[in-house]
Amino acid sequence: MDRVRLAIVGCGNISQLNAPGYLQHPRCDVVALCDIDSERAKRRAREWSITPRIYTDLAQVLDDRAVDAVELLTPTWLHAEQIVAALEAGKHVSCQKPLAVSVAEADRIAAAVTRARTTFRVTENFLYYPPIVKAKELLDAGVIGEPSLVRIHTTRVQHISGQVMDLDPDAMVWRRDRGRNPGGPLYDDGVHKYATAAYWIGEIGEISAIVTHGADIITETPAAAMWRFKGRDCLGIIDYTDAPEMTIRSRYYRADEFFEIHGSRGIIWVTRCTGEMLDLPAVVVIRGAETVSHQVGTDWRLGFDGAAVDFVDGLLAGRQPRQDVQEAKRILQVPLAIYEAARTGRAVAPESVT
């Protein structure tokens, strides 16, 4: 394969972040757009200055022999059926997180990946976001010694300033459907954070949790979960809070994250991610009286660009991009274990959730 001919399936909000990395890649051509609303697909084509074929059904994309690969940016409850169909049609597949809505669906996808002669990965933009990558480099270099605690805090708000991306509120409709989703932000958004923790330290072990459930599935705050990383003397903590009366800077979504990694010789802060809440350097290393700042790119879209590059370059080189189906399944099991731990009041191992 000399070039990748890509179809983007789903032209909603998140396509505005996923598409640019593909459009900019010198060896990728976005040859088709697919959306149940053809006018939305046509609008994206105009915004991106491309002239792709426009489809309204995935089957049309899969019948197109001029399409090598698909980027699935569709509601999660559709993933299993669409991934299996695309792999069976001989397409390479990249799929928006989370992998699926259940472990049974994840196993069905894994079986299809095993049968396929093409490549599958889950798009996990956090693993390419420069501050998170820089923190990984510092950890691997031993800058803070042996890690003992990772904390990932997420603040969700109602008001942001500096927004540059138009958001269609209809994108929240299917996310609020309890019949189609196993949970809210701890599931749909949390997979980013569990993937980051696993990238930094390793596999997540038994989890204890408290989750506040509101009338709306989207309301899961305050919430906190804690675990020990497998084979490490290191704990992980994730917490979610709402600040409905606070306004933060954010170009894209109404949230921001703060990451803290403690080690035997120091601490690493990653001070921003989805938003731009804190006016601090992106990565800060604290070692006693010494504080070192690292300035790296902080536009959240950069993570999506990196994910696109990894998928295209992986296909061209014949290697597996991050995140493969088995890792995606392990990450999916983490929020499901959190919900079970919160419900039962006992620690739950992610791998026990079936």
Secondary structure, DSSP 8 states (H G I E B T S, - for coil): --SEEEEEE--STTHHHHHHHHHH-TTEEEEEEE-SSHHHHHHHHHHTT---EEESSHHHHHT-TT--EEEE-S-GGGHHHHHHHHHHTT-EEEEESS--SSHHHHHHHHHHHHH-SS-EEEE-GGGG-HHHHHHHHHHHTTTT-SEEEEEEEEEEEEEEES--S---GGGGTGGG-TTT-S-SHHHHTHHHHHHHHHHHT--EEEEEEEE---SSTT---SEEEEEEETTSS-EEEEEEEEEEEEEEE-SSSSEEEEEEEEESS-EEEE--SSS--S-S-SEEEEETTEEEEE-----THHHHHHHHHHHHHHHHHT---SS-HHHHHHHHHHHHHHHHHHHHTS-B-GGG--
